Amino acid sequence: MLDHLIKGATVADGTGAPSYVADVGIRDGRIVAIGEPGTVTEPARSAEDATGLVLAPGFVDPHTHYDAQLFWDPYATPSMNHGVTTVAGGNCGFTLAPLNPDRPGDADYTRRMMSRVEGMSLVALEQGAPWNWHGFGEYLDALEGRIAVNAGFMVGHCALRRHVMGEDAIGGQPTPAQLEEMLRLFHEAMDAGAWGLSTTQSSTHSDGDGQPVASRHAKPEELLALSRAVGEHEGTQIEAIVAGCLDQFADEEIDLLVEMSAAAGRPLNWNVLTIDAAVPERVPRQLQAGERARKAGGRIVALTMPILTPMNMSLGTFCALNLIPGWGDILGLPIPERIAKLRDPDVRAEMLRRASSPEAGVFRRLTHFGRYVIGDTYSAANAGLTGRVVRDIAAERGQEDFAALVEICAADEMRTVLWPMPTDNDPASWELRRRTWEHEDVMLGGSDAGAHLDRMCGAPYTTRFIGDCLRGRKLVGLERAVRMLTDDPARLLGLRERGRIAEGYHADLVLFDPERIDAGQARLVHDLPGDSPRLDSRAMGIVSVRVGGTETIRDDEITGAVPGRVLRSGRDTETVSTRG
């Protein structure tokens, strides 16, 4: 007997092949029957009529930071609401394990680092996760059996360094014995099912003390030793971030990424490729890494987002504006001093000069302050400004855009919510995106779901992209859009029997209405531990999400089932070799 029968769905199977109408039968968590309507006749415990609906494989998000959130939110919201059934965590060099049992304070250090570098609520980290593990395998075991999505995790380089070197991980170099211990810990994590190595050399990544995170101090020899260790395990990969990911790679950065991938014999992915027709030289430069990797026996894949991710900013709390060179020192001052500095015309002029310099990279896009829209305000002086564009307010007041924005925020004691309007929402940029998506070294991803919780909401990229493909810009067709969100990432990650609708594959499925699928406007909610805020977005047109055959979402509502699995390398992933 079937557990469930989906009748008359339009099946987009993940391969990119033309969709077709079929009945799909599920048993014991697998797809066991696919046939023309009316031909799957085996009795079923439950059934539903899916006429007019699209059935697709569950979406695979290759870049998330759900490492902590899954403990208090096993449903990985809002990603699962938007059709995501498998998430990859442990990215950017940051993981919650391993933790050295001889240094209990390392857990606090890790929480503060994650709060600073990934924008997670410190209160939520402290109250929402049990922190009852030391080894990486113990961390994976702590999640096993209690999550609704499938989740796999890389090993963070920063945690490895901190475990072995303690405080010397910041600024220090490992002794030969320490490097051996780091490799031993890494192999132990891989044996427990970690997916591979994640690391960062990005200049924007600092710990809770404001110091460059541990992996930024690693020399190429250390990175290559860890990369070679990746290649000793089945079903593994590398994820790496360097400073040039934010704009354009330096030659030495490309050399490093190529050598790491070639040393491991495994794919390396990085994020995020920003596509903007105003900077036409960026995409060709960034994709040189993949071209050079192929010649050296490696493979480098750029993740890029197919939507413009909603973001909010503030001059009062840490956000992307703090990462502009020279801005962090001013925006980190106590509020009264910060306001005084920002009201100084000379200070503002220098900030704008630094923000428009080449060293600001992609953050240059955030400084078109006339295009910002005012969000929530908190003072009588700002009454009526919500929803208005700064350029118009500045013109009324006879001020320059940045000066007007500063005065608005000062009236709210810096609490004003700011919404930057993207500068790359023009037809030329969208056409450049469409062409770039066709490149073999480009894949959709980079949502950062689970991170930067009150500043951005990348999780809904799946539904927003498909809605745009069906009813908006229509840059790609339905079948290809589904493949880009399912089989493409599944194949890069080496997921066994996931990413397609085929007999024998896991029944990770999303059923949606093609006339309605979309994502709602981002909204601030206070539903994290400690009543901490985050941005959320409702899914529209998602009728059902199934993980391993069990329904986890029905009409954007969580069912309460937790059928997800911790996906472990080798068992649940196969090797995607770069060596032919």
C-alpha angles and dihedrals in degrees: 000000000000119000092216139358124206108200129204098354123159099241119214095183100196097250095093091247118138113284120250138189114255149146114247122201125202130199132166092354095306137100103249105166136032120173146142114287110290096014098095097080103161110122115258133204089224136006140182136198109239098177109154093012128110120234114203136166113270111274119256118218108200098190121046139132100215090132093117103021093064089070094062096023110036089175094067091226132229093014096063091048087058094054101269112145100166128043132186113216137174093068133156094030093293123120136148091233152101099039121183109242090208092061110051089176091069090080090059090047090052093049092050091047092051091047092053103037100035100030095240121155109260091210091052091049091050097044104029105053126057097221089205098139138083108175122057091243090055089053091053091047090053089062098041115113097007106077130088097207129054110255136187127184138209121215111253115231091213092060092049092052094045092049093053104030104030113197090351087072085083106071097348136105123225120250115234088262092050092050089052090051090049090053091047091053091046093052089048090054091047091050087054091055108272112156099226143283128325121187142164135211093169117140090220095063114095131158129239090279092054093252124131107272118257100261091055087071094056118111122221092260091062093046092049092048090055091044091055088051090055089060092057092069132068122247098013140138146172132248117191139174125199130177092259092062086082094060123340131347122246115228092251091052092054089047091053095048092046092049092048094052093044092047091053096038085222136112117268120204128194136183150265120006105192112206117203126157088212088068101042094165094062101076097048090048095049093047091054085081091066093045092052092044092057091055090051096047097261138103127223121189126191119215116215134177120240093207137048102256115229110242135176127205137197137187087213104059136035113284140138091293088068088062094062108106110267095008099090094068092055098040089048094060122105110278098257092049091043092054092048092051094047091050090058107098092210092053091049091048091053092046091052091047091053091044093056095046123105091250090067090068115181091352086080085081091066097060101072088105095172088068094055118113119217113240126181116357130193110197138069089239089065097046111140096016097103109113095015126123117245093226091062093046091048092051091052091051096042091239135128114259098253092044091052092049091051092052092049091051093043090056088058093044087250096303095114114126112229127198114200114211110222120249094207099064093105127117092251092056092048091050089050089052092051091053093044092053088063092063116106092228096055127085134172116255144085099122094145085209110183093032136082085025101179095034108051141011112207097153096090094061090109099060094035091052095049091045089052091049093050102038109006130046092344092209092160133015126257097259094050092044090054092048091051090056098041124019096028096059092036091056094046091050092044094236111180115234095344133110098050140069102238135130110276094024123120112271096243099147143162122201116197144170108244090205093058111024110129143109125262124234115285112260133184115246131175104221104121123104109285090027089279117168132245138167115257135182129200119233116232125202096012104133099175142355121197128191114193089347095304118114113241100167130035117179092341092307122118114241095203095240117135105198096144123124133215099241111220127200115257094014097055100015132053128209116273098199124200092201100078 
